[in-house]
Structures are given as C-alpha cells and as structure tokens.
C-alpha cells in the first residue's frame, strides 16, 4: 500500500457506542475530478495516537476502477476530519 494521507469527504453513520462507520468517501483525482468510492467491507478498526491526537484507523475493502483494493481511512477525533491514509 502507498501512503497518501489526503483529507477526504466521508459519509458515515455512528454506532450506538458512538464510533463512526464510513459508508463512502469522495476524493479528487489527478484530473481534478471528484471520484466517489463505496466501502464494500470494513476489515478492522483500531485506535492510535499520532502526535498526541487520538485517531480511529479503518482498514477497508473497496472497488476502485473495477478492482478490489484494500485501503486505510483515518478519523481524527479532536478535529472530526477524515483522511485517506493508504491505498
């Protein structure tokens, strides 16, 4: 997987315990066009601290350009921002 670490717009829902679950996200590609990627499956959710900021790390499976890919999304709790971290 290649590290990208780009901010993305995400549509998510929250569980009863308050943990957000991503459904799909939008990213701008190299041609400056918006691409919507649907999350097929959440494989794993972990917590980490990066520079003292608590984050949820989501390892997901998605179909991009007709191919199944594994990717990582990060959710920063203090700022409520989502990042596409690895693809």
Phi and psi in degrees as a GROMACS rama.xvg file:
@    title "Ramachandran Plot"
@    xaxis  label "Phi"
@    yaxis  label "Psi"
@TYPE xy
-102.62  134.135  UNK-2
-77.2406  125.875  UNK-3
-113.204  -50.5689  UNK-4
51.5785  58.5478  UNK-5
-110.305  138.342  UNK-6
-68.0743  140.296  UNK-7
-134.069  158.768  UNK-8
-91.0503  131.483  UNK-9
-127.804  140.658  UNK-10
-102.869  125.264  UNK-11
-141.778  163.357  UNK-12
-125.969  158.716  UNK-13
-106.854  143.044  UNK-14
-77.1639  174.804  UNK-15
-61.6518  -32.3603  UNK-16
-80.6318  -3.75292  UNK-17
93.4174  10.3071  UNK-18
-89.5246  123.639  UNK-19
-69.7174  142.778  UNK-20
-121.755  112.935  UNK-21
-68.8688  141.653  UNK-22
-107.3  -48.5592  UNK-23
-156.76  162.307  UNK-24
-141.461  161.353  UNK-25
-121.791  134.643  UNK-26
-135.866  150.674  UNK-27
-92.3163  127.727  UNK-28
-86.9973  -172.599  UNK-29
-65.5936  -24.6518  UNK-30
-89.8381  11.5267  UNK-31
63.5218  29.0277  UNK-32
-107.025  144.823  UNK-33
-79.9681  132.895  UNK-34
-122.049  127.77  UNK-35
-99.2556  128.185  UNK-36
-118.316  123.836  UNK-37
-90.382  135.645  UNK-38
-80.1981  115.776  UNK-39
-76.8829  -40.8389  UNK-40
-157.104  135.958  UNK-41
-93.8403  116.161  UNK-42
-82.546  -43.5615  UNK-43
-155.035  143.189  UNK-44
-124.027  125.019  UNK-45
-129.44  164.465  UNK-46
-111.605  145.197  UNK-47
-148.697  161.477  UNK-48
-114.461  124.412  UNK-49
-119.79  113.527  UNK-50
55.5189  36.6148  UNK-51
84.1304  -3.50299  UNK-52
-96.4914  127.512  UNK-53
-75.9686  133.087  UNK-54
-136.673  147.966  UNK-55
-96.9767  134.682  UNK-56
-113.539  123.15  UNK-57
-110.407  118.131  UNK-58
-94.5884  117.785  UNK-59
-125.984  162.921  UNK-60
-117.259  130.919  UNK-61
-143.033  158.651  UNK-62
-101.133  117.382  UNK-63
-123.678  122.793  UNK-64
53.8863  39.1604  UNK-65
79.8241  4.26384  UNK-66
-120.533  137.929  UNK-67
-72.8029  129.946  UNK-68
-133.526  150.477  UNK-69
-96.3029  134.976  UNK-70
-141.84  166.071  UNK-71
-123.625  129.365  UNK-72
-110.943  144.028  UNK-73
-122.027  139.462  UNK-74
-118.743  118.147  UNK-75
-89.7818  118.137  UNK-76
-67.6585  -37.6977  UNK-77
-70.5449  -30.9782  UNK-78
-110.779  -8.12452  UNK-79
59.8527  36.4685  UNK-80
-106.988  146.011  UNK-81
-106.973  143.847  UNK-82
-132.768  136.742  UNK-83
-84.6841  109.294  UNK-84
-91.8392  -48.9917  UNK-85
-134.273  148.672  UNK-86
